Amino acid sequence: MKNILGNFRNPFHILILFSIILYVPSCALKPASELDTPEYHHKAGMRHVEMGKYSEALTSFQRAIDLDKKFAIAYAGMGIAYANLGEKKKAKKYAGEAEDRAGKDPDVLTLCARVWIDLRHQEKKWFKPAGKLLKKALKRKKNHEGATYYTGELYLYQYEFNQAEDQFRMVVAMKGDYSGKANKMWQMSQKIVRAMPGTSVGKKVALHEKITRADLAVLLAEELKISTLMKRQTTPASGFQTPEEMRAANTSQGGPSDAKGHWAEVWIKELSGYGILEGAPGQPFYPDNPVNRAEYCMAIQRLLSIVTGDASLETRYFGENPSRFQDVPSSHPAYNAMALCSERGIMQADMMTGRFEPGKPVSGADALLSIRSFQNALRITF
């Protein structure tokens, strides 16, 4: 370095040399082909994001940035990927860099807002910055499709379901790139609004794409108020026991073997005590396993049998010929439960295909809506 500087005795020449040294690393890469563009790599990154391939998304977004350091939207993409990888600091850093470069671009501002929405489980104060960015985007371009969609998500994850429904409906009407996603979210919002979750737990579980057995135990206990419901039943529900006598007997033997220490232990013991969900004392409950439609119907069937005092409900539809469902024979172990729920309007087969899809996971919104249908079928009020 000393020899090199020796050749540049003029201070002006030395200044030029250092400027070159500082400038070269910051130069953008030269595209390797006509397809090697920031725009292309950003789109590829967003496709990876939608598929849940966040590490691959980072590679694409980084290539876009390497090709153009001022390409603001790729920084937002980096933030989204890092948010979903659980790296909060990096997500916020890239969201900030994207916003600094965004200018008045509503597309960039919208994706910056998405970073904060995706950070909602890691950052308590996510709502305000996300809302601020979306307002800026909509100010720049009224009825911006992406900003309207993410405003719907903003309301949804804040449990303001009516407002979320309105936003998603608007996006569906736009018939643009977000219409497919918006339609799915609109349908979910409609179900939640109809189900009217009455507890904070119900509102949270309503957003679950797939509920677990623990989730179902909590929903039935809190939204259906199982303990209150069972105390009203003085008719023996099984053998010579009333529901409360059954619960007392089961509780005295301890709860399911895998319930102890689980976050939903109290609710699991309550439900298994009444024999509503499998999990006899000393036997596993499998609290984190997803619930499918057949299992859900079995739980509702058990509830109906206990609440009505009519044990024949658990065998009434076995052996029907032909089966009322296109995809379930009447010999299926859960056929009676599915037929019972269908008959009572609690859970239905697909109207177009006649398929019940017993193995399909149950969403939180569907579970809540079925609970409301159950209450309506029995005219239960609290």
N, C-alpha and C positions, 0 to 999 in steps of 0.2 A: 504493500500500500504506500510505503514511504517513497519507493522508487517511482511509483505511478504519479504521486503528488509532485515529485520533483520535476516531472515533465510539464506540470501546470503551475508555473511561477506566478502567473497573473491571477489575482484573487477572483476575477470574473470567471476565469476558466475553471477554477476549483468549484465555484458556485454551480456552474453548469454541470460539472461531473456529479456532484451530490444530488442535483435535481434529477439527473438520469437514473442514479442508483435508487432514489426514492420512487421514481415513476414506474420503472420497469415491473416491479412486483404487482403494481396495482392495475396494470394493463389487462384488458379483457382477453380471454382466449380467442384464438382464431377458429371460426367454425370449421369442422372437419368435412362437412357436406352441406348441401342446401337444406337438408332436414334438421341439421344441428343448430336449432334456433332456440332462444329463450322461451318463446311462445310454445313451441312443441314440447320442450322438457317440462314446462309448467303444467300443460295439459296432461302429460304422462304422470306427473307427480300427483295431480288431483285424482286421476284414475286409481292410482295406488292407494290414495287416502280412502276412497270410497270402498275399496276392497279390503281395507284394514291392513295393508302392507306398508306400514309407516316407515320402516327402515329403507325400503326401496324408494318410497316417496322422497325421503331426504336426499337420496342420490340424485334424483331427477331435478329437484328444486336447486340443489347446490350447483348442478351443471348449468342451469339457467342463470344463476347468479354469476358463475364464472365467465359466462359469455357476455353478460351485461350487468355490471355492478349497480346500475341504476334501475334495474327491473324490479320495481317495488312489489309486485304481486307474488313473486317467488319467495320473498322474505316472509310474507304472510303464510304462504304454503309451508315454509319451514316451521313457523310457529304452530300451525295446526298439527303437523306431524309430531313435533316435540310435546305438545299438549297431550296427545293421545298415547305417547310413550311414557307419560308420567314425569317428564322433565320440565317442571314449572318455570324455573328460572330461564332456561333457554327459550321456552315458548314465549314468555313475556318479553324477552330481549328482542326476538325476531319480530314480534308484533309491533314493538316500538319502532324498530328500524323500518318496517313496512309503512307504518303511519307517517314517519318522518319523510319518506320518499313519495307518499301517496299523492300529495297535492290535493286536487279536487276529484280524484278518481273514485267513483262510488264502488267499483268492483273491488278495489284494494281495501277501502274502508270496511266493506261488508265482510271480507275474509279476515280482517283484523278483529272484527266483532266475533266471528266464529271461533277464533283462538280463545277468547275469554269464555264463550259459551262452553267450549270443550274442556275448559279448566274448572268448570263449576264444582267438580268433586274435590278439587285440590285447593281452590282459592275461594274463601268465603265472600270476598267482595268482588265477585265476577259480574254481577248484574248491572251495576252502574256504568262501568267502562264499556261493556258490550252495548248497553242501551244508548250511550252517548255516541258511539261510533255509528250505530245504525241510523240514528237521527240525522247525523251529518251526511251519511250516504243518501238518505231519502230527501234531504234538503238539496243535495247536488242534482239528484234525478228523482223526481216524484214517481211513485209506483215502480221503483227499481225492483225487479223480480227477486233477485237474491236477497236484498235488504228486507223486503217484505216477508220472504220465507223465514229468514233468521229472526225477524221480529216475532214471528209465530213461535219459533223455538224458545225465544227469550221468555215469552209469556207462559209457554207450556211448562218449562222447567222452574218457573216461579209459581206454578200451580194456579195460574190464572187461565183456566181452561176455556172459558167463553171467549176471551180476547184472542187466545191462540186459534180457536176454531175459525174466527172471523178472518184472521190473517191467512191461514192456509186456504180457506175458501177463495180468497182474492187471488192467490197464486195459481190455484187450479184454473180459475177463469182466464188467466193470462195465456195459458196453453204454451208455455215456454219450456226452457230446459229444466226448471225446477218443478214442473207440474206433476210428474210422476211421484217424486218424493213428497210433495205437498199433499197429494191425494191420499197417500197412506197415512200421513200425520193428521189430515183432516178427519179421516174415518176414525182414527183412534181418539181424537179430541171429542168427536161427536159421542162416541161410546162413553167416555168419561163424564161428559156433561149429562148424559142421560142417566148414568149410574149414580151421580151425585155423591161422591165419597164424602162421608161425614166426619172422618178423622184424619189427622195428619199422616198416620200410617197408611191409611187407604189412599191418600193422594200420592204418596211416594210409590207404593206398590203398583198403582194404576199405570205408571210409566214403564214398568218392567215389560220387556218384550216376551220374556219367558219367566213364569213364576216357579219357585221351588216349593217343596212340601212345607218348608218353614214359613215361606211367604203365605201360603194358603192357610196354615194354622193361625197366623196373625190376622189375616183378613177375616176369617170366620169368627175368631174370638172378638175382634174389635168392631168390625162393621156389622156383623150379625148379632153381636152381643150374646154369645153362646151361653154364658153363665146365667144371664137374666132369662133367656129363653128356656133353658132347661129347668130352672127353678119353678117355672110355671107348670111344668109337666108332672102331674102326680100319678099318672097312669103308668104301670110297669111297662118298660120299653123292651126289656130282654129278660126272659124268665120271670122271676118274681120281683125284680128290682126296678125302682124308679130311676130316672137318669141320675139324680143326685146320689142315690144309694150305689149305683154302678160306679160313679166317679170316686166316691169315698173308698170303695173296695179296691179299685185299681190304684188309686193314689197311695194307699197304705202299703202297696207292694213295690213302690218306687216307680219312676218313669222309664221310658225307653232307654236302652243302654247307651245310645250315642247322643242323648239330649243334654246330659250334664255338661255345663260349661258353654253350651251353644248360646248364641245371642238371643235365640227364640225359645230358650228352655222353658220358660213359664207358660208360653202359649202352647208349645208342643205337649207338655204334660196335661194341660187343660183339655185339649182336643182328644188326645189318646185316652184320657181318663173316661171320656164319654163314649169311647169306641168309634169315634167318627172317622179318624184316620188310623190306618194300621200302625202298630207300634206298641205291642203289649209290653207290660212290665218286664224288664230284663232283655227285651228283644230290640233290635235296631229299628230306628224310625227313618233313617236316610234323609235327614232334613235338607240337605243341599241338592238332592236329586230334583230334576225338573218334573213338573206335573203335566201329564197329558190329558186329553179330553176324556178318555175312558176312566182314568183315576179320579178326575174331578167329579164325574157323574156318580161314581161309587160313593164318594163322600157326601154328595147331595142326597143320594138315595138313602144313606144311613140316617142323615138328618131328618128327612121326610118320615121315615119309619118311626123314629123316636118321637118327633113332634106330634105326629098324628096318632101314635099308638097302634098303627096298622102294620103289623109285621108282614102281611101278605104282599105289601108293595115291593118287597125284595125278591119276589119270585113270580109276580103276576104276568110278565111278558115273555118268560122263557118258553122256547119251543114254538114261537109264532111262525106260521108258514103261509105265505113267504115272509122273509125278513123285510122289515120296513126300510132298511138301509141297503144301498147298492153294494157297499164294501164291507158289511159286517154280517156274518151268519148269526142266526138266532141262538146258536150253540156257544157263541163267544161268552167268556166268563163275565164280561161287563155288559152284555147285551141288555139285560133287564134294566140296569141303571141308565143306559143310554136311551132306551125306549121310554122309560119313566120321565126322564128330563125333557125329552122331545115332546111327550104327551102333555106335560105341564107347561111347556113354553119356556123352560129354563135354559136349555141348550139345544139348538136345532141342527139338523143336517143341512147341507148346502141345498138351496132351493132349486138350483139348476141341474145338479148332478145326482142328488139324492144320497151323496156320500157323507158319512159322519166323520170320517178321518179320526178314529179313536187314538191313534198314536201321535197326533199333532199336539205340539206344546200349547199350553193355555197362557195367554197374555194377561197382564194385570187388568187391563181395561175389560177384557172379556170376562174375567173372573168377577170383577165388581158388578158388571151388568147382570151376570147370572145370579149373583146374590140379591140384587134388587128384584129380579124376576121371581126368585124364590120367596122373598118377602111378600111380593104382590100376590103370588099364587096362594099363600096362606093368610093374606091380609094381616101380616105382622106389623105392629107399630110399637114404638118404645117411647 
